[in-house]
Amino acid sequence: MRYKTLRLDAGYRIDMIVASKAIVEVKAVERLHPVHHAQLLTYLQMTGLTRGLLLNFQVAAMRDGIHRVVLGYESAI
């Protein structure tokens, strides 16, 4: 991954970029923590994208595991 002119090889692995417009970050955890949201925000800032989805598959109903993130419109976590 590149950030400006710097090449980053350590630990940054975006799960999916859809149509060069949105990042999808996939989790399977009992509950999402602020660090999960921060991870997605970091990916958005590094790529210059503004939209992302944080999906948690360890929920009873998937609608409860979908969290939409728009860079610049974060609510308090």
ChimeraX attribute file (.defattr): number of C-alpha atoms within 10 A of each C-alpha:
attribute: neighborCount
match mode: 1-to-1
recipient: residues
	/A:1	14
	/A:2	10
	/A:3	11
	/A:4	8
	/A:5	6
	/A:6	8
	/A:7	9
	/A:8	10
	/A:9	9
	/A:10	7
	/A:11	7
	/A:12	11
	/A:13	10
	/A:14	15
	/A:15	10
	/A:16	14
	/A:17	13
	/A:18	9
	/A:19	7
	/A:20	9
	/A:21	11
	/A:22	18
	/A:23	24
	/A:24	19
	/A:25	21
	/A:26	18
	/A:27	16
	/A:28	12
	/A:29	13
	/A:30	10
	/A:31	12
	/A:32	16
	/A:33	10
	/A:34	9
	/A:35	10
	/A:36	15
	/A:37	19
	/A:38	12
	/A:39	15
	/A:40	22
	/A:41	22
	/A:42	14
	/A:43	19
	/A:44	20
	/A:45	13
	/A:46	13
	/A:47	16
	/A:48	12
	/A:49	17
	/A:50	17
	/A:51	18
	/A:52	24
	/A:53	19
	/A:54	20
	/A:55	21
	/A:56	20
	/A:57	18
	/A:58	15
	/A:59	15
	/A:60	8
	/A:61	9
	/A:62	11
	/A:63	11
	/A:64	12
	/A:65	21
	/A:66	15
	/A:67	14
	/A:68	13
	/A:69	21
	/A:70	15
	/A:71	15
	/A:72	9
	/A:73	9
	/A:74	11
	/A:75	7
	/A:76	5
	/A:77	8
